[in-house]
């Protein structure tokens, strides 16, 4: 047995424990409490640290990690167009795989042990398995024209057939019909049936922007202009993007709903009725200027809300404690109340609520006897954290943004002394080279077409 001792232990589901201890045996937690009561075992003294359950990133795109800083200050439509063409033309499959590996390392340094990733190429499955972390990869599909539906489903089935055998008790597969501006109603319906038949979870980008809402509800706006230019019929499809998902059967399997910035009371009632969870990405939504999701209302109505970083192509960093901090600050600013989303609740979004959203809260998300030993420790010794006062508030408002000192997944240390254990030291260079390939791709474009 191994005894992890820390200045503070934060079980999440019960009060913080000063001078606490978590004891792990064969990857499972066998004790959480005061160190004076801990059973005998090999000591791992984390010193002036706070020990948390491993954090959960409920939405990211790890394969896009090489695009950090490449898609800056673009309107959303241009951002999507540049991402799609540059990824297809400048990045090889191996580059995308290295980007995913490097993204996982970045997440580990921020205390993330579980990743819910939306992936087009399929490489993230391999990266999750290689890196020893926990996660789910939602295989993405696209097809805004009804004429593409059959071909899109054929490709999706092939990808699922290829990837599904690699699943383990820690890494699972799902599917993701991308968004209303890239998916036809026919394809939504086909994906819903396919997911139900195969028992696959779904993750769906939805209600992210005003332009998306306008396309769905009125058949107008920037996305409608693009559809018209491609010869696609554009008509109002539903009262709202959430209503579109309900009509096409996509909510029947209680999917993970990503973003949910533009919701009204009826949308929230629909989400609750179908027992869907929401992945809230405050930094990405703010950077695009899409707005602030109604998280307070969702939580008050009983919807499970988790936190996601989105990709570093839109957020530039992958730090879930920072997302929790921003979520609390944005909700307080929007509601003009210091009582909205208190620190303990915000921390829950990054831990137990994230686990609940992914259906793994029986295994991770809190420090409890019998759960897997997914752990993350952060130093409390920095000047910015001194004096500590309320330790949970300190985690959210002072510790957030600092690298983890120690991270373990199922008892296996992956970060120790702030360093990645057993990592490939050359992956950073290869990801930088992928960034150079993107820059070279852009230089080759005619100046008149550069975004």
C-alpha positions in Angstrom: 0.0 0.0 0.0 1.1 3.6 -0.7 0.2 6.5 1.7 -0.1 9.9 0.0 0.1 12.5 2.7 -0.6 16.2 2.1 -1.2 19.4 4.0 -4.8 19.3 2.7 -6.9 16.5 1.2 -10.0 17.5 -0.7 -12.4 14.5 -1.1 -14.9 16.8 -2.9 -17.9 14.8 -1.6 -17.1 15.6 2.1 -15.3 18.4 3.9 -11.5 19.1 3.4 -9.1 17.2 5.6 -6.1 19.1 7.0 -3.0 16.9 7.5 -4.9 14.3 5.5 -3.9 11.0 3.8 -5.1 8.9 0.9 -4.0 5.3 0.9 -3.9 3.4 -2.5 -3.6 -0.3 -3.0 -3.4 -1.9 -6.5 -4.8 1.2 -8.1 -7.8 1.6 -5.7 -8.3 4.0 -2.8 -8.5 2.0 0.5 -8.5 4.9 3.0 -9.2 8.7 3.0 -8.9 10.6 6.3 -6.6 12.0 8.9 -3.1 10.7 8.5 -2.9 9.7 12.1 -5.5 7.0 11.4 -4.1 5.8 8.1 -3.1 2.1 7.8 0.6 1.2 7.4 2.2 1.5 4.0 4.9 3.1 1.9 4.9 6.8 2.5 4.7 9.4 -0.3 4.8 12.8 1.5 3.5 15.5 -0.8 4.3 18.2 1.7 2.7 21.6 1.4 0.3 20.4 -1.3 -3.4 20.1 -1.7 -4.4 16.6 -2.9 -7.5 16.4 -5.2 -9.2 13.7 -7.3 -7.8 13.8 -10.8 -9.5 16.5 -12.8 -11.9 15.8 -15.7 -11.8 17.6 -19.0 -15.2 17.0 -20.5 -14.5 18.5 -23.9 -11.3 18.9 -25.9 -9.8 18.3 -29.3 -6.4 16.9 -28.6 -5.4 16.3 -32.2 -5.5 20.1 -32.7 -2.8 20.9 -30.2 -0.3 21.9 -32.9 -2.7 24.7 -33.9 -2.1 26.7 -30.8 -1.8 30.4 -31.8 -2.5 29.6 -35.5 -6.1 30.7 -35.7 -6.1 33.9 -33.9 -8.7 36.8 -34.1 -10.8 35.2 -36.8 -14.6 35.2 -37.0 -16.0 31.8 -36.2 -16.8 30.9 -39.9 -13.3 31.8 -41.0 -11.8 30.0 -38.1 -13.6 26.8 -39.0 -12.6 27.1 -42.7 -9.0 27.8 -41.9 -8.9 24.9 -39.4 -10.4 22.4 -41.8 -8.3 23.3 -44.8 -5.0 23.6 -42.9 -5.5 20.3 -41.0 -6.3 18.5 -44.2 -3.5 19.9 -46.3 -0.6 20.6 -43.9 -0.8 18.0 -41.1 -0.1 14.3 -41.5 -1.7 11.6 -39.4 1.5 11.2 -37.4 1.6 15.0 -36.7 -2.0 14.8 -35.4 -1.0 11.8 -33.2 2.0 13.7 -31.8 -0.3 16.7 -31.2 -2.7 14.5 -29.2 0.1 13.0 -27.2 1.5 16.4 -26.4 -2.0 17.7 -25.5 -2.4 14.9 -23.0 1.0 15.8 -21.4 -0.2 19.4 -21.1 -3.4 18.2 -19.5 -1.5 16.1 -17.0 0.5 19.0 -16.0 -2.8 20.7 -15.1 -4.0 17.8 -13.1 -6.3 16.3 -15.7 -6.6 12.5 -15.6 -9.7 12.0 -17.8 -10.3 13.4 -21.3 -13.5 13.5 -23.2 -12.2 14.2 -26.7 -13.9 14.9 -30.0 -11.7 13.7 -32.9 -11.9 13.7 -36.6 -8.9 11.6 -37.5 -9.3 8.9 -34.9 -5.7 9.2 -33.6 -6.8 10.2 -30.1 -7.8 6.7 -29.2 -4.2 5.5 -29.7 -2.8 8.5 -27.7 -5.1 7.9 -24.7 -4.1 4.2 -24.6 -0.4 5.0 -25.0 -0.3 7.7 -22.3 -2.0 5.7 -19.6 -4.8 8.1 -19.0 -8.6 7.7 -18.8 -10.9 9.0 -21.5 -13.5 8.7 -24.2 -13.0 9.6 -27.8 -16.0 10.7 -29.8 -15.4 9.9 -33.4 -16.5 13.0 -35.4 -18.6 12.9 -38.6 -19.7 15.6 -41.0 -22.2 16.1 -43.8 -24.4 19.1 -44.2 -26.0 17.9 -47.5 -28.6 15.1 -47.3 -26.9 13.6 -50.3 -23.8 13.0 -48.2 -25.6 11.1 -45.4 -25.0 7.6 -46.8 -21.3 8.2 -47.5 -20.8 9.9 -44.1 -22.4 6.9 -42.3 -20.3 4.4 -44.2 -17.1 6.3 -43.2 -18.3 6.5 -39.6 -19.1 2.8 -39.4 -15.6 2.0 -40.8 -14.0 4.2 -38.2 -16.0 2.6 -35.4 -15.2 -0.9 -36.6 -11.5 0.0 -36.7 -11.4 1.7 -33.3 -13.9 -0.2 -31.1 -11.7 -3.3 -30.5 -9.1 -1.1 -28.8 -11.5 -0.1 -26.0 -10.5 -0.9 -22.5 -12.0 -0.4 -19.0 -10.3 3.1 -19.1 -10.7 4.2 -22.7 -14.0 4.1 -24.5 -15.4 5.1 -27.9 -18.3 7.3 -28.8 -19.5 9.3 -31.8 -20.1 13.0 -32.5 -22.2 14.3 -35.4 -20.4 17.7 -35.4 -22.9 20.6 -35.3 -26.1 21.9 -36.9 -24.1 23.9 -39.5 -22.2 20.8 -40.7 -24.8 18.0 -40.1 -28.1 17.5 -42.1 -31.2 16.4 -40.3 -30.9 13.0 -42.1 -27.4 12.5 -40.8 -28.5 13.4 -37.2 -31.2 10.8 -37.4 -28.9 8.2 -38.8 -26.3 8.8 -36.1 -28.9 8.6 -33.4 -30.0 5.2 -34.6 -26.4 4.0 -35.1 -25.5 5.1 -31.6 -28.5 3.3 -30.1 -27.9 0.1 -32.1 -24.2 0.0 -31.1 -24.5 1.2 -27.5 -22.2 4.2 -28.2 -22.4 7.4 -26.3 -22.7 10.7 -28.2 -21.1 14.1 -27.7 -22.6 17.0 -29.6 -21.5 20.6 -30.2 -24.8 22.5 -29.8 -26.2 26.0 -29.2 -22.7 27.5 -29.3 -23.4 30.7 -31.1 -26.0 33.2 -32.3 -25.2 32.3 -35.9 -25.9 28.6 -35.3 -29.3 29.5 -33.6 -30.2 31.7 -36.5 -29.4 29.0 -39.1 -31.6 26.5 -37.3 -34.5 28.7 -36.2 -34.8 31.1 -39.2 -32.6 29.6 -42.0 -30.7 32.9 -42.2 -27.3 34.3 -41.1 -23.6 33.6 -41.8 -23.9 29.8 -42.0 -27.0 30.1 -44.2 -25.0 32.3 -46.6 -22.3 29.5 -46.8 -25.0 26.8 -47.4 -26.6 28.9 -50.2 -23.2 29.3 -51.8 -22.8 25.5 -51.9 -26.3 25.0 -53.4 -27.8 23.6 -50.2 -31.5 24.2 -49.3 -31.8 26.5 -46.3 -35.0 26.5 -44.4 -36.0 26.8 -40.7 -35.4 23.4 -39.1 -36.6 23.8 -35.5 -37.4 26.3 -32.8 -33.8 26.0 -31.5 -30.7 23.8 -31.9 -31.8 21.8 -28.8 -35.2 21.3 -30.4 -33.5 20.1 -33.5 -31.7 17.4 -31.6 -34.9 16.3 -29.9 -36.7 16.1 -33.2 -34.0 14.0 -34.9 -33.8 11.6 -31.9 -30.3 12.6 -30.8 -31.4 13.3 -27.2 -32.9 9.9 -26.7 -29.6 8.4 -25.6 -28.8 11.3 -23.1 -25.8 12.6 -25.0 -23.2 15.0 -23.7 -24.2 18.4 -24.9 -21.1 20.6 -25.6 -21.2 24.5 -25.1 -25.0 25.2 -24.7 -24.4 29.0 -24.6 -27.7 29.9 -26.3 -30.5 28.3 -24.2 -33.9 29.4 -23.1 -36.1 27.9 -20.4 -37.8 25.5 -22.8 -34.3 24.2 -24.0 -33.3 23.7 -20.4 -36.5 21.7 -19.7 -35.8 19.6 -22.7 -32.2 18.9 -21.6 -33.4 17.9 -18.2 -36.2 15.7 -19.5 -33.7 13.7 -21.6 -31.2 13.6 -18.7 -28.4 15.1 -20.7 -25.3 16.5 -19.2 -23.6 19.8 -20.4 -19.9 20.4 -21.0 -19.3 24.1 -20.3 -16.3 25.7 -22.0 -16.1 29.2 -20.6 -12.7 30.3 -22.0 -13.4 29.2 -25.5 -16.9 30.7 -25.6 -15.5 34.0 -24.3 -12.6 34.1 -26.7 -15.0 33.7 -29.6 -17.3 36.3 -28.2 -20.2 33.7 -28.2 -21.4 34.7 -24.7 -21.8 33.1 -21.3 -23.7 29.9 -20.9 -26.6 29.9 -18.4 -24.8 27.6 -16.1 -26.5 28.9 -13.0 -30.0 28.2 -14.4 -28.9 24.7 -15.6 -27.6 23.9 -12.1 -30.6 25.3 -10.4 -32.8 23.1 -12.6 -30.8 20.0 -11.7 -28.8 19.5 -14.9 -25.3 18.0 -14.6 -22.7 20.5 -15.7 -19.0 19.6 -16.4 -16.1 21.7 -17.6 -14.2 21.5 -20.9 -11.2 23.4 -22.2 -12.1 22.9 -25.9 -9.1 22.8 -28.1 -6.0 24.9 -27.7 -6.7 26.1 -31.2 -9.6 28.1 -29.7 -8.5 28.5 -26.0 -4.7 28.3 -26.2 -4.5 26.3 -23.0 -5.8 23.2 -21.4 -6.3 24.0 -17.7 -9.5 22.8 -16.0 -9.0 24.5 -12.7 -8.7 27.7 -14.7 -11.9 26.9 -16.5 -13.6 26.4 -13.1 -12.3 29.8 -12.0 -13.5 31.5 -15.1 -16.9 29.7 -14.9 -17.4 31.1 -11.4 -16.2 34.6 -12.3 -18.3 34.9 -15.4 -21.5 33.7 -13.7 -20.9 36.1 -10.8 -20.3 39.0 -13.2 -23.3 38.1 -15.3 -25.6 37.8 -12.3 -23.9 40.6 -10.4 -23.8 38.5 -7.3 -20.9 37.1 -5.2 -23.1 34.2 -4.1 -23.3 32.6 -7.5 -21.3 29.4 -8.2 -19.3 29.2 -4.9 -15.9 27.7 -4.9 -16.9 24.3 -3.7 -19.6 24.0 -6.4 -17.1 25.2 -9.1 -14.6 22.6 -8.0 -17.3 19.9 -8.3 -17.8 20.8 -12.0 -14.1 19.9 -12.5 -14.3 16.7 -10.6 -17.4 14.7 -9.6 -19.8 16.4 -12.0 -17.4 15.7 -14.8 -17.3 12.1 -13.8 -21.1 12.0 -13.6 -21.4 13.6 -17.1 -19.3 10.8 -18.5 -21.0 8.1 -16.6 -17.9 7.1 -14.5 -18.7 8.7 -11.2 -18.7 5.3 -9.6 -15.0 5.0 -10.3 -13.5 8.6 -10.3 -14.3 12.2 -9.6 -13.9 12.1 -5.8 -11.6 10.7 -3.2 -13.6 7.8 -1.7 -12.8 4.3 -0.5 -13.2 1.8 -3.4 -12.8 4.3 -6.2 -9.8 4.3 -8.6 -6.8 6.2 -7.4 -6.8 9.1 -9.9 -5.0 11.8 -8.0 -3.7 15.4 -8.6 -1.6 17.4 -6.1 -0.9 21.1 -6.4 1.6 23.2 -4.3 0.3 25.6 -1.7 3.8 27.0 -1.0 3.7 29.9 -3.6 3.4 33.5 -2.5 0.1 33.8 -4.5 -1.5 31.2 -2.2 -0.2 32.5 1.2 -2.0 32.7 3.6 -4.4 30.0 2.6 -7.6 30.8 4.5 -10.5 28.9 2.8 -8.6 26.1 1.1 -11.2 25.4 -1.6 -11.4 29.1 -2.5 -7.6 29.1 -2.6 -7.6 26.2 -5.1 -10.1 28.0 -7.3 -8.9 31.5 -7.2 -5.1 31.2 -6.4 -3.9 27.7 -7.3 -5.7 27.6 -10.7 -3.2 28.2 -13.5 -0.3 26.6 -11.6 1.2 23.2 -12.7 0.5 20.1 -10.8 3.3 18.6 -8.6 2.0 15.1 -8.7 -0.6 13.2 -10.8 -1.5 9.5 -10.8 -4.0 7.5 -12.8 -5.3 4.3 -11.2 -2.3 4.6 -8.8 0.3 4.9 -11.5 2.3 8.2 -11.2 2.4 10.1 -14.4 3.6 13.5 -13.0 6.1 13.4 -10.1 8.0 16.5 -8.8 6.2 18.5 -11.5 7.8 16.4 -14.3 6.2 13.9 -16.7 7.2 10.4 -15.8 8.5 8.3 -18.7 7.5 10.7 -21.4 9.0 11.1 -24.9 11.3 14.1 -24.7 11.2 14.6 -28.4 7.4 15.0 -28.8 7.6 18.7 -28.1 10.0 19.2 -31.0 7.8 17.3 -33.3 4.7 19.3 -32.4 6.7 22.5 -32.9 7.7 21.1 -36.4 4.0 20.6 -37.1 3.4 24.2 -36.1 6.1 25.2 -38.6 4.3 23.1 -41.3 1.1 25.0 -40.7 3.0 28.3 -41.0 4.6 27.2 -44.2 1.2 26.1 -45.6 -0.1 29.6 -44.9 2.8 31.3 -46.6 2.1 29.3 -49.8 -1.4 30.7 -50.0 -2.0 33.7 -52.3 -2.0 36.8 -50.1 -5.5 37.6 -51.3 -6.9 34.3 -49.8 -5.1 34.4 -46.4 -7.3 34.8 -43.4 
